[in-house]
C-alpha cells in the first residue's frame, strides 16, 4: 500500500462563495479575468473559453454584485479591461491560491507519503 500512497497527488479547487452558497470567485472566474486582461475583449474571452457572451457576462455580473463594485469595464474604443478593484481581486485570489496550495501540499504529504 505504501507505493500506492506515494503515487497520489492532491488537486484542489478554491471556490469563494457568498452566504447563500453562490460562487463569487474561483478558477473559472480567474481564467475569465485573466483572459479579459490579455485580450481586451469579453467577446474573445467567451469564444476562447467556449462560452456564450451572455453566460460570461452573467458570471461577471454575479461577482460584481457580490463585491458591490464594478470589476470589468467595457469601452467601445479601448475594449474591456479590469478595474483597479478587478485587478486587486484577481491578485488577491492568486496570492491566496498560491499560499494555500503550498500549505495543502505539505499537509497532504505529511499524511499520505
Gaussian input, Z-matrix of N, CA and C with variables (Angstrom, degrees):
# hf/3-21g

backbone

0 1
 N
 C     1     B1
 C     2     B2     1     A1
 N     3     B3     2     A2     1     D1
 C     4     B4     3     A3     2     D2
 C     5     B5     4     A4     3     D3
 N     6     B6     5     A5     4     D4
 C     7     B7     6     A6     5     D5
 C     8     B8     7     A7     6     D6
 N     9     B9     8     A8     7     D7
 C    10    B10     9     A9     8     D8
 C    11    B11    10    A10     9     D9
 N    12    B12    11    A11    10    D10
 C    13    B13    12    A12    11    D11
 C    14    B14    13    A13    12    D12
 N    15    B15    14    A14    13    D13
 C    16    B16    15    A15    14    D14
 C    17    B17    16    A16    15    D15
 N    18    B18    17    A17    16    D16
 C    19    B19    18    A18    17    D17
 C    20    B20    19    A19    18    D18
 N    21    B21    20    A20    19    D19
 C    22    B22    21    A21    20    D20
 C    23    B23    22    A22    21    D21
 N    24    B24    23    A23    22    D22
 C    25    B25    24    A24    23    D23
 C    26    B26    25    A25    24    D24
 N    27    B27    26    A26    25    D25
 C    28    B28    27    A27    26    D26
 C    29    B29    28    A28    27    D27
 N    30    B30    29    A29    28    D28
 C    31    B31    30    A30    29    D29
 C    32    B32    31    A31    30    D30
 N    33    B33    32    A32    31    D31
 C    34    B34    33    A33    32    D32
 C    35    B35    34    A34    33    D33
 N    36    B36    35    A35    34    D34
 C    37    B37    36    A36    35    D35
 C    38    B38    37    A37    36    D36
 N    39    B39    38    A38    37    D37
 C    40    B40    39    A39    38    D38
 C    41    B41    40    A40    39    D39
 N    42    B42    41    A41    40    D40
 C    43    B43    42    A42    41    D41
 C    44    B44    43    A43    42    D42
 N    45    B45    44    A44    43    D43
 C    46    B46    45    A45    44    D44
 C    47    B47    46    A46    45    D45
 N    48    B48    47    A47    46    D46
 C    49    B49    48    A48    47    D47
 C    50    B50    49    A49    48    D48
 N    51    B51    50    A50    49    D49
 C    52    B52    51    A51    50    D50
 C    53    B53    52    A52    51    D51
 N    54    B54    53    A53    52    D52
 C    55    B55    54    A54    53    D53
 C    56    B56    55    A55    54    D54
 N    57    B57    56    A56    55    D55
 C    58    B58    57    A57    56    D56
 C    59    B59    58    A58    57    D57
 N    60    B60    59    A59    58    D58
 C    61    B61    60    A60    59    D59
 C    62    B62    61    A61    60    D60
 N    63    B63    62    A62    61    D61
 C    64    B64    63    A63    62    D62
 C    65    B65    64    A64    63    D63
 N    66    B66    65    A65    64    D64
 C    67    B67    66    A66    65    D65
 C    68    B68    67    A67    66    D66
 N    69    B69    68    A68    67    D67
 C    70    B70    69    A69    68    D68
 C    71    B71    70    A70    69    D69
 N    72    B72    71    A71    70    D70
 C    73    B73    72    A72    71    D71
 C    74    B74    73    A73    72    D72
 N    75    B75    74    A74    73    D73
 C    76    B76    75    A75    74    D74
 C    77    B77    76    A76    75    D75
 N    78    B78    77    A77    76    D76
 C    79    B79    78    A78    77    D77
 C    80    B80    79    A79    78    D78
 N    81    B81    80    A80    79    D79
 C    82    B82    81    A81    80    D80
 C    83    B83    82    A82    81    D81
 N    84    B84    83    A83    82    D82
 C    85    B85    84    A84    83    D83
 C    86    B86    85    A85    84    D84
 N    87    B87    86    A86    85    D85
 C    88    B88    87    A87    86    D86
 C    89    B89    88    A88    87    D87
 N    90    B90    89    A89    88    D88
 C    91    B91    90    A90    89    D89
 C    92    B92    91    A91    90    D90
 N    93    B93    92    A92    91    D91
 C    94    B94    93    A93    92    D92
 C    95    B95    94    A94    93    D93
 N    96    B96    95    A95    94    D94
 C    97    B97    96    A96    95    D95
 C    98    B98    97    A97    96    D96
 N    99    B99    98    A98    97    D97
 C   100   B100    99    A99    98    D98
 C   101   B101   100   A100    99    D99
 N   102   B102   101   A101   100   D100
 C   103   B103   102   A102   101   D101
 C   104   B104   103   A103   102   D102
 N   105   B105   104   A104   103   D103
 C   106   B106   105   A105   104   D104
 C   107   B107   106   A106   105   D105
 N   108   B108   107   A107   106   D106
 C   109   B109   108   A108   107   D107
 C   110   B110   109   A109   108   D108
 N   111   B111   110   A110   109   D109
 C   112   B112   111   A111   110   D110
 C   113   B113   112   A112   111   D111
 N   114   B114   113   A113   112   D112
 C   115   B115   114   A114   113   D113
 C   116   B116   115   A115   114   D114
 N   117   B117   116   A116   115   D115
 C   118   B118   117   A117   116   D116
 C   119   B119   118   A118   117   D117
 N   120   B120   119   A119   118   D118
 C   121   B121   120   A120   119   D119
 C   122   B122   121   A121   120   D120
 N   123   B123   122   A122   121   D121
 C   124   B124   123   A123   122   D122
 C   125   B125   124   A124   123   D123
 N   126   B126   125   A125   124   D124
 C   127   B127   126   A126   125   D125
 C   128   B128   127   A127   126   D126
 N   129   B129   128   A128   127   D127
 C   130   B130   129   A129   128   D128
 C   131   B131   130   A130   129   D129
 N   132   B132   131   A131   130   D130
 C   133   B133   132   A132   131   D131
 C   134   B134   133   A133   132   D132
 N   135   B135   134   A134   133   D133
 C   136   B136   135   A135   134   D134
 C   137   B137   136   A136   135   D135
 N   138   B138   137   A137   136   D136
 C   139   B139   138   A138   137   D137
 C   140   B140   139   A139   138   D138
 N   141   B141   140   A140   139   D139
 C   142   B142   141   A141   140   D140
 C   143   B143   142   A142   141   D141
 N   144   B144   143   A143   142   D142
 C   145   B145   144   A144   143   D143
 C   146   B146   145   A145   144   D144
 N   147   B147   146   A146   145   D145
 C   148   B148   147   A147   146   D146
 C   149   B149   148   A148   147   D147
 N   150   B150   149   A149   148   D148
 C   151   B151   150   A150   149   D149
 C   152   B152   151   A151   150   D150
 N   153   B153   152   A152   151   D151
 C   154   B154   153   A153   152   D152
 C   155   B155   154   A154   153   D153
 N   156   B156   155   A155   154   D154
 C   157   B157   156   A156   155   D155
 C   158   B158   157   A157   156   D156
 N   159   B159   158   A158   157   D157
 C   160   B160   159   A159   158   D158
 C   161   B161   160   A160   159   D159
 N   162   B162   161   A161   160   D160
 C   163   B163   162   A162   161   D161
 C   164   B164   163   A163   162   D162
 N   165   B165   164   A164   163   D163
 C   166   B166   165   A165   164   D164
 C   167   B167   166   A166   165   D165
 N   168   B168   167   A167   166   D166
 C   169   B169   168   A168   167   D167
 C   170   B170   169   A169   168   D168
 N   171   B171   170   A170   169   D169
 C   172   B172   171   A171   170   D170
 C   173   B173   172   A172   171   D171
 N   174   B174   173   A173   172   D172
 C   175   B175   174   A174   173   D173
 C   176   B176   175   A175   174   D174
 N   177   B177   176   A176   175   D175
 C   178   B178   177   A177   176   D176
 C   179   B179   178   A178   177   D177
 N   180   B180   179   A179   178   D178
 C   181   B181   180   A180   179   D179
 C   182   B182   181   A181   180   D180
 N   183   B183   182   A182   181   D181
 C   184   B184   183   A183   182   D182
 C   185   B185   184   A184   183   D183
 N   186   B186   185   A185   184   D184
 C   187   B187   186   A186   185   D185
 C   188   B188   187   A187   186   D186
 N   189   B189   188   A188   187   D187
 C   190   B190   189   A189   188   D188
 C   191   B191   190   A190   189   D189
 N   192   B192   191   A191   190   D190
 C   193   B193   192   A192   191   D191
 C   194   B194   193   A193   192   D192
 N   195   B195   194   A194   193   D193
 C   196   B196   195   A195   194   D194
 C   197   B197   196   A196   195   D195
 N   198   B198   197   A197   196   D196
 C   199   B199   198   A198   197   D197
 C   200   B200   199   A199   198   D198
 N   201   B201   200   A200   199   D199
 C   202   B202   201   A201   200   D200
 C   203   B203   202   A202   201   D201
 N   204   B204   203   A203   202   D202
 C   205   B205   204   A204   203   D203
 C   206   B206   205   A205   204   D204
 N   207   B207   206   A206   205   D205
 C   208   B208   207   A207   206   D206
 C   209   B209   208   A208   207   D207
 N   210   B210   209   A209   208   D208
 C   211   B211   210   A210   209   D209
 C   212   B212   211   A211   210   D210
 N   213   B213   212   A212   211   D211
 C   214   B214   213   A213   212   D212
 C   215   B215   214   A214   213   D213
 N   216   B216   215   A215   214   D214
 C   217   B217   216   A216   215   D215
 C   218   B218   217   A217   216   D216
 N   219   B219   218   A218   217   D217
 C   220   B220   219   A219   218   D218
 C   221   B221   220   A220   219   D219
 N   222   B222   221   A221   220   D220
 C   223   B223   222   A222   221   D221
 C   224   B224   223   A223   222   D222
 N   225   B225   224   A224   223   D223
 C   226   B226   225   A225   224   D224
 C   227   B227   226   A226   225   D225
 N   228   B228   227   A227   226   D226
 C   229   B229   228   A228   227   D227
 C   230   B230   229   A229   228   D228
 N   231   B231   230   A230   229   D229
 C   232   B232   231   A231   230   D230
 C   233   B233   232   A232   231   D231
 N   234   B234   233   A233   232   D232
 C   235   B235   234   A234   233   D233
 C   236   B236   235   A235   234   D234
 N   237   B237   236   A236   235   D235
 C   238   B238   237   A237   236   D236
 C   239   B239   238   A238   237   D237
 N   240   B240   239   A239   238   D238
 C   241   B241   240   A240   239   D239
 C   242   B242   241   A241   240   D240
 N   243   B243   242   A242   241   D241
 C   244   B244   243   A243   242   D242
 C   245   B245   244   A244   243   D243
 N   246   B246   245   A245   244   D244
 C   247   B247   246   A246   245   D245
 C   248   B248   247   A247   246   D246
 N   249   B249   248   A248   247   D247
 C   250   B250   249   A249   248   D248
 C   251   B251   250   A250   249   D249
 N   252   B252   251   A251   250   D250
 C   253   B253   252   A252   251   D251
 C   254   B254   253   A253   252   D252
 N   255   B255   254   A254   253   D253
 C   256   B256   255   A255   254   D254
 C   257   B257   256   A256   255   D255
 N   258   B258   257   A257   256   D256
 C   259   B259   258   A258   257   D257
 C   260   B260   259   A259   258   D258
 N   261   B261   260   A260   259   D259
 C   262   B262   261   A261   260   D260
 C   263   B263   262   A262   261   D261
 N   264   B264   263   A263   262   D262
 C   265   B265   264   A264   263   D263
 C   266   B266   265   A265   264   D264
 N   267   B267   266   A266   265   D265
 C   268   B268   267   A267   266   D266
 C   269   B269   268   A268   267   D267
 N   270   B270   269   A269   268   D268
 C   271   B271   270   A270   269   D269
 C   272   B272   271   A271   270   D270
 N   273   B273   272   A272   271   D271
 C   274   B274   273   A273   272   D272
 C   275   B275   274   A274   273   D273
 N   276   B276   275   A275   274   D274
 C   277   B277   276   A276   275   D275
 C   278   B278   277   A277   276   D276
 N   279   B279   278   A278   277   D277
 C   280   B280   279   A279   278   D278
 C   281   B281   280   A280   279   D279
 N   282   B282   281   A281   280   D280
 C   283   B283   282   A282   281   D281
 C   284   B284   283   A283   282   D282
 N   285   B285   284   A284   283   D283
 C   286   B286   285   A285   284   D284
 C   287   B287   286   A286   285   D285
 N   288   B288   287   A287   286   D286
 C   289   B289   288   A288   287   D287
 C   290   B290   289   A289   288   D288
 N   291   B291   290   A290   289   D289
 C   292   B292   291   A291   290   D290
 C   293   B293   292   A292   291   D291
 N   294   B294   293   A293   292   D292
 C   295   B295   294   A294   293   D293
 C   296   B296   295   A295   294   D294
 N   297   B297   296   A296   295   D295
 C   298   B298   297   A297   296   D296
 C   299   B299   298   A298   297   D297
 N   300   B300   299   A299   298   D298
 C   301   B301   300   A300   299   D299
 C   302   B302   301   A301   300   D300
 N   303   B303   302   A302   301   D301
 C   304   B304   303   A303   302   D302
 C   305   B305   304   A304   303   D303
 N   306   B306   305   A305   304   D304
 C   307   B307   306   A306   305   D305
 C   308   B308   307   A307   306   D306
 N   309   B309   308   A308   307   D307
 C   310   B310   309   A309   308   D308
 C   311   B311   310   A310   309   D309
 N   312   B312   311   A311   310   D310
 C   313   B313   312   A312   311   D311
 C   314   B314   313   A313   312   D312
 N   315   B315   314   A314   313   D313
 C   316   B316   315   A315   314   D314
 C   317   B317   316   A316   315   D315
 N   318   B318   317   A317   316   D316
 C   319   B319   318   A318   317   D317
 C   320   B320   319   A319   318   D318
 N   321   B321   320   A320   319   D319
 C   322   B322   321   A321   320   D320
 C   323   B323   322   A322   321   D321
 N   324   B324   323   A323   322   D322
 C   325   B325   324   A324   323   D323
 C   326   B326   325   A325   324   D324
 N   327   B327   326   A326   325   D325
 C   328   B328   327   A327   326   D326
 C   329   B329   328   A328   327   D327
 N   330   B330   329   A329   328   D328
 C   331   B331   330   A330   329   D329
 C   332   B332   331   A331   330   D330
 N   333   B333   332   A332   331   D331
 C   334   B334   333   A333   332   D332
 C   335   B335   334   A334   333   D333
 N   336   B336   335   A335   334   D334
 C   337   B337   336   A336   335   D335
 C   338   B338   337   A337   336   D336

   B1=1.4546
   B2=1.5272
   B3=1.3397
   B4=1.4603
   B5=1.5172
   B6=1.3503
   B7=1.4650
   B8=1.5238
   B9=1.3138
   B10=1.4683
   B11=1.5276
   B12=1.3230
   B13=1.4628
   B14=1.5287
   B15=1.3218
   B16=1.4628
   B17=1.5218
   B18=1.3263
   B19=1.4635
   B20=1.5304
   B21=1.3180
   B22=1.4635
   B23=1.5279
   B24=1.3173
   B25=1.4650
   B26=1.5231
   B27=1.2945
   B28=1.4498
   B29=1.5215
   B30=1.3166
   B31=1.4572
   B32=1.5289
   B33=1.3107
   B34=1.4588
   B35=1.5166
   B36=1.3154
   B37=1.4602
   B38=1.5127
   B39=1.2922
   B40=1.4587
   B41=1.5173
   B42=1.3147
   B43=1.4561
   B44=1.5266
   B45=1.3160
   B46=1.4561
   B47=1.5303
   B48=1.3275
   B49=1.4596
   B50=1.5251
   B51=1.3365
   B52=1.4661
   B53=1.5293
   B54=1.3116
   B55=1.4699
   B56=1.5229
   B57=1.3134
   B58=1.4646
   B59=1.5297
   B60=1.3297
   B61=1.4554
   B62=1.5182
   B63=1.3181
   B64=1.4606
   B65=1.5211
   B66=1.3183
   B67=1.4625
   B68=1.5263
   B69=1.3352
   B70=1.4503
   B71=1.5261
   B72=1.3182
   B73=1.4614
   B74=1.5206
   B75=1.3085
   B76=1.4555
   B77=1.5186
   B78=1.3117
   B79=1.4630
   B80=1.5282
   B81=1.3230
   B82=1.4626
   B83=1.5164
   B84=1.3176
   B85=1.4709
   B86=1.5262
   B87=1.3229
   B88=1.4656
   B89=1.5381
   B90=1.3260
   B91=1.4705
   B92=1.5254
   B93=1.3275
   B94=1.4651
   B95=1.5225
   B96=1.3272
   B97=1.4631
   B98=1.5292
   B99=1.3253
   B100=1.4701
   B101=1.5210
   B102=1.3200
   B103=1.4611
   B104=1.5278
   B105=1.3204
   B106=1.4659
   B107=1.5265
   B108=1.3088
   B109=1.4701
   B110=1.5239
   B111=1.3237
   B112=1.4666
   B113=1.5319
   B114=1.3296
   B115=1.4646
   B116=1.5202
   B117=1.3521
   B118=1.4649
   B119=1.5170
   B120=1.3471
   B121=1.4607
   B122=1.5232
   B123=1.3279
   B124=1.4654
   B125=1.5209
   B126=1.3298
   B127=1.4641
   B128=1.5279
   B129=1.3333
   B130=1.4664
   B131=1.5250
   B132=1.3265
   B133=1.4613
   B134=1.5221
   B135=1.3237
   B136=1.4632
   B137=1.5223
   B138=1.3040
   B139=1.4722
   B140=1.5256
   B141=1.3400
   B142=1.4711
   B143=1.5197
   B144=1.3374
   B145=1.4558
   B146=1.5263
   B147=1.3169
   B148=1.4558
   B149=1.5241
   B150=1.3287
   B151=1.4601
   B152=1.5256
   B153=1.3252
   B154=1.4552
   B155=1.5299
   B156=1.3140
   B157=1.4573
   B158=1.5256
   B159=1.3336
   B160=1.4640
   B161=1.5281
   B162=1.3251
   B163=1.4619
   B164=1.5220
   B165=1.3167
   B166=1.4602
   B167=1.5236
   B168=1.3312
   B169=1.4536
   B170=1.5270
   B171=1.3219
   B172=1.4726
   B173=1.5251
   B174=1.3211
   B175=1.4669
   B176=1.5328
   B177=1.3111
   B178=1.4681
   B179=1.5306
   B180=1.3284
   B181=1.4695
   B182=1.5248
   B183=1.3295
   B184=1.4694
   B185=1.5206
   B186=1.3218
   B187=1.4576
   B188=1.5265
   B189=1.3268
   B190=1.4624
   B191=1.5303
   B192=1.3237
   B193=1.4623
   B194=1.5265
   B195=1.3193
   B196=1.4692
   B197=1.5259
   B198=1.3379
   B199=1.4677
   B200=1.5249
   B201=1.3208
   B202=1.4564
   B203=1.5113
   B204=1.3379
   B205=1.4662
   B206=1.5241
   B207=1.3287
   B208=1.4582
   B209=1.5236
   B210=1.3128
   B211=1.4588
   B212=1.5261
   B213=1.3347
   B214=1.4615
   B215=1.5265
   B216=1.3242
   B217=1.4562
   B218=1.5150
   B219=1.3335
   B220=1.4581
   B221=1.5163
   B222=1.3093
   B223=1.4519
   B224=1.5285
   B225=1.3208
   B226=1.4745
   B227=1.5306
   B228=1.3144
   B229=1.4655
   B230=1.5312
   B231=1.3366
   B232=1.4710
   B233=1.5183
   B234=1.2958
   B235=1.4553
   B236=1.5269
   B237=1.3041
   B238=1.4676
   B239=1.5145
   B240=1.3341
   B241=1.4623
   B242=1.5239
   B243=1.3044
   B244=1.4546
   B245=1.5190
   B246=1.3179
   B247=1.4578
   B248=1.5292
   B249=1.3239
   B250=1.4668
   B251=1.5220
   B252=1.3409
   B253=1.4655
   B254=1.5236
   B255=1.3253
   B256=1.4646
   B257=1.5179
   B258=1.3289
   B259=1.4677
   B260=1.5217
   B261=1.3317
   B262=1.4723
   B263=1.5268
   B264=1.3382
   B265=1.4684
   B266=1.5181
   B267=1.3202
   B268=1.4602
   B269=1.5313
   B270=1.3154
   B271=1.4663
   B272=1.5258
   B273=1.3299
   B274=1.4696
   B275=1.5204
   B276=1.3289
   B277=1.4644
   B278=1.5293
   B279=1.3147
   B280=1.4697
   B281=1.5300
   B282=1.3367
   B283=1.4691
   B284=1.5194
   B285=1.3393
   B286=1.4614
   B287=1.5230
   B288=1.3119
   B289=1.4589
   B290=1.5332
   B291=1.3045
   B292=1.4690
   B293=1.5276
   B294=1.3366
   B295=1.4658
   B296=1.5231
   B297=1.3114
   B298=1.4651
   B299=1.5177
   B300=1.3208
   B301=1.4690
   B302=1.5288
   B303=1.3154
   B304=1.4654
   B305=1.5211
   B306=1.3165
   B307=1.4567
   B308=1.5290
   B309=1.3215
   B310=1.4672
   B311=1.5262
   B312=1.3227
   B313=1.4639
   B314=1.5253
   B315=1.3238
   B316=1.4756
   B317=1.5346
   B318=1.3191
   B319=1.4588
   B320=1.5272
   B321=1.3259
   B322=1.4641
   B323=1.5221
   B324=1.3329
   B325=1.4683
   B326=1.5242
   B327=1.3232
   B328=1.4596
   B329=1.5354
   B330=1.3014
   B331=1.4629
   B332=1.5277
   B333=1.3173
   B334=1.4542
   B335=1.5214
   B336=1.3236
   B337=1.4775
   B338=1.5006
   A1=111.00
   A2=118.19
   A3=121.99
   A4=112.94
   A5=118.46
   A6=119.74
   A7=110.89
   A8=116.58
   A9=119.76
   A10=110.20
   A11=117.33
   A12=121.50
   A13=110.54
   A14=117.68
   A15=121.30
   A16=112.24
   A17=116.70
   A18=119.55
   A19=112.46
   A20=117.56
   A21=121.12
   A22=111.48
   A23=114.85
   A24=121.25
   A25=108.12
   A26=116.09
   A27=122.57
   A28=110.47
   A29=116.49
   A30=121.76
   A31=106.69
   A32=116.53
   A33=121.48
   A34=111.22
   A35=114.02
   A36=121.64
   A37=107.29
   A38=115.34
   A39=120.57
   A40=108.38
   A41=115.30
   A42=120.96
   A43=108.10
   A44=115.69
   A45=121.22
   A46=107.08
   A47=116.22
   A48=121.49
   A49=109.93
   A50=115.25
   A51=119.72
   A52=108.77
   A53=116.64
   A54=121.15
   A55=112.69
   A56=116.98
   A57=121.17
   A58=111.87
   A59=116.82
   A60=121.26
   A61=114.74
   A62=117.39
   A63=121.30
   A64=109.93
   A65=116.39
   A66=121.06
   A67=110.24
   A68=114.78
   A69=122.08
   A70=109.46
   A71=116.64
   A72=120.60
   A73=109.80
   A74=115.90
   A75=122.39
   A76=108.86
   A77=116.87
   A78=120.20
   A79=113.05
   A80=116.85
   A81=119.79
   A82=111.98
   A83=116.77
   A84=119.92
   A85=109.96
   A86=116.35
   A87=120.62
   A88=109.40
   A89=116.43
   A90=120.60
   A91=110.99
   A92=116.71
   A93=120.70
   A94=110.14
   A95=116.83
   A96=120.86
   A97=110.93
   A98=117.40
   A99=120.01
   A100=111.20
   A101=116.66
   A102=120.02
   A103=111.70
   A104=117.03
   A105=119.68
   A106=109.93
   A107=116.74
   A108=120.00
   A109=110.93
   A110=116.84
   A111=120.95
   A112=111.83
   A113=116.32
   A114=119.78
   A115=113.88
   A116=116.79
   A117=119.84
   A118=112.10
   A119=115.97
   A120=119.26
   A121=111.00
   A122=116.01
   A123=119.21
   A124=109.61
   A125=117.62
   A126=121.12
   A127=110.34
   A128=116.64
   A129=121.03
   A130=110.51
   A131=117.06
   A132=121.41
   A133=110.28
   A134=117.18
   A135=120.96
   A136=110.14
   A137=116.14
   A138=121.22
   A139=111.29
   A140=116.50
   A141=120.91
   A142=112.12
   A143=116.69
   A144=121.02
   A145=112.55
   A146=117.24
   A147=120.93
   A148=112.74
   A149=115.77
   A150=121.72
   A151=109.28
   A152=115.03
   A153=118.82
   A154=107.87
   A155=116.02
   A156=120.29
   A157=109.34
   A158=116.70
   A159=121.69
   A160=110.92
   A161=117.51
   A162=121.51
   A163=111.54
   A164=115.80
   A165=121.06
   A166=110.39
   A167=115.98
   A168=121.21
   A169=110.78
   A170=117.90
   A171=120.00
   A172=111.00
   A173=118.06
   A174=121.12
   A175=110.67
   A176=116.01
   A177=120.41
   A178=110.03
   A179=116.88
   A180=120.77
   A181=111.15
   A182=117.90
   A183=120.64
   A184=110.23
   A185=117.29
   A186=121.03
   A187=110.30
   A188=116.95
   A189=120.23
   A190=111.35
   A191=117.26
   A192=119.92
   A193=111.01
   A194=116.79
   A195=120.52
   A196=110.84
   A197=116.91
   A198=121.71
   A199=112.14
   A200=117.14
   A201=120.94
   A202=113.73
   A203=116.64
   A204=121.36
   A205=109.37
   A206=115.15
   A207=120.82
   A208=108.66
   A209=116.62
   A210=121.48
   A211=112.33
   A212=116.22
   A213=121.46
   A214=107.68
   A215=115.50
   A216=121.00
   A217=109.62
   A218=115.16
   A219=121.36
   A220=107.85
   A221=116.52
   A222=122.28
   A223=107.15
   A224=116.77
   A225=120.25
   A226=112.62
   A227=117.55
   A228=119.06
   A229=112.62
   A230=117.15
   A231=120.09
   A232=113.64
   A233=117.97
   A234=121.18
   A235=111.14
   A236=116.43
   A237=121.74
   A238=109.84
   A239=114.67
   A240=119.64
   A241=109.37
   A242=115.36
   A243=120.37
   A244=109.96
   A245=115.36
   A246=120.38
   A247=107.39
   A248=116.97
   A249=118.60
   A250=110.02
   A251=117.69
   A252=120.73
   A253=111.16
   A254=116.88
   A255=121.27
   A256=111.39
   A257=115.82
   A258=120.29
   A259=110.97
   A260=116.14
   A261=120.12
   A262=111.11
   A263=117.55
   A264=120.91
   A265=110.80
   A266=117.33
   A267=121.60
   A268=110.66
   A269=117.78
   A270=121.74
   A271=111.40
   A272=117.06
   A273=120.54
   A274=110.25
   A275=117.89
   A276=121.24
   A277=109.99
   A278=116.85
   A279=120.42
   A280=111.33
   A281=117.45
   A282=120.83
   A283=110.64
   A284=116.34
   A285=121.07
   A286=110.61
   A287=116.66
   A288=120.70
   A289=111.23
   A290=116.82
   A291=120.38
   A292=110.76
   A293=116.85
   A294=120.24
   A295=111.74
   A296=117.14
   A297=118.71
   A298=111.26
   A299=118.47
   A300=120.28
   A301=110.75
   A302=117.52
   A303=120.51
   A304=110.58
   A305=116.01
   A306=121.29
   A307=111.13
   A308=116.43
   A309=120.55
   A310=111.45
   A311=116.82
   A312=120.14
   A313=111.27
   A314=117.06
   A315=120.25
   A316=110.62
   A317=116.41
   A318=121.52
   A319=110.58
   A320=116.38
   A321=121.43
   A322=110.90
   A323=115.67
   A324=120.18
   A325=111.58
   A326=118.15
   A327=120.42
   A328=112.04
   A329=116.49
   A330=120.06
   A331=112.53
   A332=118.04
   A333=121.70
   A334=115.80
   A335=117.63
   A336=118.45
   A337=111.26
   D1=-25.63
   D2=-178.17
   D3=-58.92
   D4=-45.29
   D5=-178.79
   D6=-68.55
   D7=-32.33
   D8=175.40
   D9=-61.85
   D10=-47.48
   D11=-178.63
   D12=-64.05
   D13=-36.75
   D14=179.95
   D15=-68.61
   D16=-21.19
   D17=-178.46
   D18=-86.64
   D19=-4.58
   D20=-178.61
   D21=-84.66
   D22=146.44
   D23=172.67
   D24=-133.01
   D25=162.59
   D26=-177.96
   D27=-101.30
   D28=135.90
   D29=172.88
   D30=-125.71
   D31=109.92
   D32=-176.66
   D33=-107.72
   D34=151.04
   D35=172.57
   D36=-123.08
   D37=133.25
   D38=179.20
   D39=-110.53
   D40=112.66
   D41=-178.17
   D42=-119.91
   D43=124.70
   D44=178.07
   D45=-96.01
   D46=126.24
   D47=-178.38
   D48=-121.01
   D49=161.46
   D50=175.12
   D51=-88.22
   D52=-175.82
   D53=-177.27
   D54=-63.54
   D55=-22.05
   D56=179.51
   D57=-91.01
   D58=1.42
   D59=179.42
   D60=83.89
   D61=8.19
   D62=178.26
   D63=-81.25
   D64=138.64
   D65=-178.70
   D66=-65.78
   D67=129.83
   D68=176.40
   D69=-105.28
   D70=-42.45
   D71=-179.28
   D72=-157.42
   D73=144.52
   D74=178.01
   D75=-168.78
   D76=-164.24
   D77=-177.86
   D78=-60.32
   D79=-37.59
   D80=179.13
   D81=-64.53
   D82=-46.35
   D83=179.03
   D84=-67.41
   D85=-35.35
   D86=176.29
   D87=-58.11
   D88=-47.05
   D89=179.38
   D90=-62.69
   D91=-39.75
   D92=177.99
   D93=-61.31
   D94=-50.58
   D95=-178.03
   D96=-62.43
   D97=-43.19
   D98=179.61
   D99=-64.11
   D100=-39.85
   D101=-179.95
   D102=-67.74
   D103=-39.98
   D104=177.73
   D105=-61.64
   D106=-42.30
   D107=178.12
   D108=-63.95
   D109=-38.63
   D110=-177.32
   D111=-74.34
   D112=-46.34
   D113=-173.73
   D114=-91.66
   D115=-24.81
   D116=-175.64
   D117=71.60
   D118=18.51
   D119=-174.94
   D120=-144.55
   D121=125.26
   D122=174.58
   D123=-73.63
   D124=-35.59
   D125=177.78
   D126=-60.78
   D127=-48.22
   D128=-179.47
   D129=-64.88
   D130=-38.68
   D131=177.25
   D132=-60.74
   D133=-47.57
   D134=179.23
   D135=-59.68
   D136=-44.86
   D137=-179.75
   D138=-62.50
   D139=-46.60
   D140=-179.86
   D141=-61.93
   D142=-32.38
   D143=-176.50
   D144=-93.29
   D145=0.48
   D146=179.34
   D147=69.34
   D148=33.42
   D149=-179.16
   D150=-117.22
   D151=161.70
   D152=170.90
   D153=-79.24
   D154=155.56
   D155=176.66
   D156=-60.57
   D157=-41.46
   D158=-179.99
   D159=-61.74
   D160=-41.96
   D161=178.46
   D162=-64.08
   D163=-42.84
   D164=177.93
   D165=-62.04
   D166=-47.60
   D167=-177.61
   D168=-63.76
   D169=-36.43
   D170=-179.81
   D171=-67.20
   D172=-34.78
   D173=177.09
   D174=-67.59
   D175=-42.12
   D176=178.00
   D177=-63.58
   D178=-45.90
   D179=-179.15
   D180=-62.89
   D181=-38.68
   D182=178.84
   D183=-62.40
   D184=-41.17
   D185=178.76
   D186=-68.53
   D187=-41.52
   D188=178.09
   D189=-63.14
   D190=-41.58
   D191=178.90
   D192=-63.15
   D193=-40.46
   D194=178.44
   D195=-66.70
   D196=-38.26
   D197=-178.81
   D198=-79.01
   D199=-25.46
   D200=-178.45
   D201=76.67
   D202=15.99
   D203=178.85
   D204=-143.18
   D205=161.51
   D206=173.91
   D207=-77.22
   D208=128.95
   D209=-178.23
   D210=-109.99
   D211=-25.13
   D212=179.28
   D213=-129.35
   D214=128.07
   D215=177.04
   D216=-106.57
   D217=140.12
   D218=175.22
   D219=-108.98
   D220=131.15
   D221=179.81
   D222=-136.07
   D223=126.73
   D224=-175.78
   D225=-62.46
   D226=-30.12
   D227=-178.27
   D228=-94.01
   D229=-37.53
   D230=-177.60
   D231=-96.64
   D232=-8.37
   D233=-177.83
   D234=83.78
   D235=-164.98
   D236=-179.38
   D237=-94.40
   D238=146.86
   D239=177.92
   D240=-157.54
   D241=159.93
   D242=177.50
   D243=-76.88
   D244=142.48
   D245=172.45
   D246=-75.51
   D247=174.07
   D248=177.74
   D249=-61.81
   D250=-33.63
   D251=177.17
   D252=-69.44
   D253=-36.53
   D254=176.64
   D255=-64.89
   D256=-43.03
   D257=177.17
   D258=-64.30
   D259=-41.29
   D260=179.68
   D261=-63.88
   D262=-41.01
   D263=177.58
   D264=-63.06
   D265=-45.58
   D266=179.39
   D267=-61.87
   D268=-45.75
   D269=179.59
   D270=-63.81
   D271=-42.27
   D272=179.35
   D273=-64.36
   D274=-42.45
   D275=178.89
   D276=-62.77
   D277=-44.36
   D278=179.71
   D279=-62.07
   D280=-42.15
   D281=177.73
   D282=-63.70
   D283=-46.95
   D284=178.66
   D285=-58.67
   D286=-47.49
   D287=-176.80
   D288=-63.18
   D289=-43.46
   D290=-179.39
   D291=-62.47
   D292=-48.02
   D293=-179.06
   D294=-66.51
   D295=-42.06
   D296=-177.79
   D297=-69.91
   D298=-35.25
   D299=177.98
   D300=-65.03
   D301=-39.99
   D302=177.08
   D303=-61.58
   D304=-45.17
   D305=179.58
   D306=-65.23
   D307=-44.15
   D308=179.45
   D309=-62.72
   D310=-40.97
   D311=178.94
   D312=-61.49
   D313=-42.87
   D314=178.47
   D315=-63.06
   D316=-44.99
   D317=-179.75
   D318=-64.55
   D319=-43.61
   D320=178.10
   D321=-59.61
   D322=-48.36
   D323=-179.94
   D324=-61.62
   D325=-37.02
   D326=-179.00
   D327=-66.01
   D328=-23.41
   D329=-178.97
   D330=-99.06
   D331=-42.34
   D332=-172.67
   D333=-97.46
   D334=-11.08
   D335=-176.24
   D336=-118.32

